[in-house]
Amino acid sequence: MNPFVNPKKRGVSLPSGCKNLVDVLQRPKRKRGDPIRTFIRLLLMQAHEHRATELVIGVAPAPDSTVTEKVEGTWYHVSAFPSDFRSQVVAELGRMAALPEGPFPKEGSICVRLESTQFKWKLRMASLDGECVLTPIIE
């Protein structure tokens, strides 16, 4: 046996907490996150990285909804996605911001956490099919 190999330590290719392949096979499967919520988190984190002062999800009647962000006074196109996907994104934004039932316009705030960092955004919606405007909350 090689004197440099310690059989009680895990191999470098195994995840933390696993000493052999059996440990990997017996690990519980991680729950997959909601893809809509993941999409929203990615948009907000990317806007935060770019130091965007506004993030706008375009209106619904268009074939494709657009996402634009305002950085240092200039608007940039971020993404486009089908309008049917937009309705799911807008509904999830409403849940995340705990928007009240009732007539529009509506306003709320969203907190997104990445490890030890927390990002806060204010959500404004004039109508269900109108633009969704997100602005960072600086504390």
C-alpha positions as CSV (number, residue, x, y, z in Angstrom):
1,M,0.0,0.0,0.0
2,N,1.2,3.5,-0.8
3,P,2.2,5.3,2.4
4,F,0.8,8.6,1.0
5,V,-2.7,7.2,0.7
6,N,-4.9,7.4,3.7
7,P,-8.0,5.1,3.2
8,K,-9.9,7.0,5.9
9,K,-9.9,10.3,3.9
10,R,-12.2,11.0,1.0
11,G,-10.9,11.0,-2.6
12,V,-10.4,14.4,-4.3
13,S,-13.1,13.6,-6.8
14,L,-15.7,12.9,-4.2
15,P,-18.0,15.5,-2.7
16,S,-17.5,16.7,0.9
17,G,-18.8,14.3,3.5
18,C,-18.2,11.2,1.2
19,K,-15.4,8.8,1.8
20,N,-16.3,6.3,-1.0
21,L,-18.7,5.9,-3.9
22,V,-21.4,4.2,-1.7
23,D,-21.7,7.4,0.3
24,V,-22.4,9.3,-3.0
25,L,-25.1,6.8,-4.0
26,Q,-26.8,7.0,-0.7
27,R,-26.9,10.8,-0.4
28,P,-30.4,12.4,-0.6
29,K,-31.2,14.1,-3.9
30,R,-31.2,17.9,-3.8
31,K,-34.5,19.5,-4.6
32,R,-34.5,21.5,-7.8
33,G,-35.6,25.1,-7.5
34,D,-38.5,26.6,-9.3
35,P,-37.3,27.6,-12.8
36,I,-39.3,30.8,-12.8
37,R,-38.0,31.9,-9.4
38,T,-34.5,31.0,-10.5
39,F,-34.9,33.1,-13.7
40,I,-36.0,36.1,-11.6
41,R,-33.1,35.7,-9.1
42,L,-30.7,35.6,-12.0
43,L,-32.1,38.7,-13.6
44,L,-32.0,40.6,-10.3
45,M,-28.4,39.5,-9.5
46,Q,-27.2,40.3,-13.0
47,A,-28.8,43.8,-12.7
48,H,-27.2,44.2,-9.3
49,E,-23.8,43.3,-10.8
50,H,-24.3,45.8,-13.6
51,R,-25.3,48.5,-11.0
52,A,-28.6,48.9,-12.8
53,T,-30.9,51.6,-11.4
54,E,-34.0,50.2,-13.1
55,L,-35.0,46.8,-14.5
56,V,-38.1,46.7,-16.7
57,I,-40.1,43.7,-17.9
58,G,-41.9,44.8,-21.0
59,V,-45.7,44.8,-21.8
60,A,-47.6,41.6,-22.5
61,P,-49.3,42.1,-25.8
62,A,-46.1,41.9,-27.8
63,P,-45.1,38.4,-29.2
64,D,-41.9,38.5,-27.1
65,S,-41.5,40.4,-23.9
66,T,-38.3,42.2,-23.3
67,V,-36.2,42.9,-20.3
68,T,-34.2,46.1,-20.2
69,E,-32.0,47.6,-17.6
70,K,-30.9,51.2,-17.0
71,V,-27.2,51.6,-16.1
72,E,-25.7,55.1,-15.7
73,G,-28.6,56.7,-17.6
74,T,-28.4,54.3,-20.6
75,W,-30.9,51.6,-21.4
76,Y,-29.6,48.1,-22.3
77,H,-31.5,45.1,-23.7
78,V,-31.0,42.1,-21.4
79,S,-33.3,39.4,-22.6
80,A,-36.4,38.5,-24.5
81,F,-38.9,35.7,-23.8
82,P,-42.3,34.5,-24.9
83,S,-45.3,36.3,-23.6
84,D,-46.8,33.1,-22.0
85,F,-43.6,32.8,-20.0
86,R,-44.0,36.5,-19.0
87,S,-47.3,35.8,-17.3
88,Q,-45.6,33.2,-15.1
89,V,-42.7,35.5,-14.3
90,V,-45.1,38.4,-13.4
91,A,-47.2,36.1,-11.2
92,E,-44.1,34.9,-9.4
93,L,-42.9,38.5,-8.9
94,G,-46.3,39.3,-7.4
95,R,-45.9,36.3,-5.0
96,M,-42.3,37.2,-4.1
97,A,-43.3,40.9,-3.4
98,A,-46.5,39.8,-1.5
99,L,-48.6,42.2,-3.6
100,P,-52.0,42.8,-2.1
101,E,-55.2,41.6,-3.8
102,G,-57.2,44.3,-5.5
103,P,-56.9,47.0,-8.1
104,F,-53.8,48.2,-9.8
105,P,-51.4,50.0,-9.5
106,K,-49.5,47.8,-7.0
107,E,-46.2,48.1,-5.3
108,G,-44.1,45.8,-3.1
109,S,-40.6,44.8,-2.3
110,I,-38.5,41.6,-3.1
111,C,-35.5,40.3,-1.2
112,V,-33.1,38.0,-2.9
113,R,-30.4,36.3,-0.9
114,L,-27.1,34.9,-2.4
115,E,-25.0,33.3,0.3
116,S,-24.4,36.1,2.8
117,T,-25.5,39.0,0.5
118,Q,-29.1,40.2,0.4
119,F,-30.4,42.3,-2.5
120,K,-33.7,44.3,-2.1
121,W,-35.8,45.5,-5.0
122,K,-39.0,47.6,-5.2
123,L,-41.6,46.3,-7.7
124,R,-44.1,48.6,-9.3
125,M,-46.9,47.3,-11.6
126,A,-49.4,49.6,-13.3
127,S,-51.5,46.6,-14.6
128,L,-51.2,42.9,-15.1
129,D,-50.2,43.4,-18.8
130,G,-48.2,46.6,-18.3
131,E,-44.6,47.0,-17.6
132,C,-43.1,45.7,-14.3
133,V,-40.5,48.1,-13.0
134,L,-38.0,47.0,-10.5
135,T,-35.6,49.4,-8.7
136,P,-32.9,48.5,-6.2
137,I,-33.5,49.6,-2.6
138,I,-30.2,51.0,-1.3
139,E,-29.8,50.8,2.5
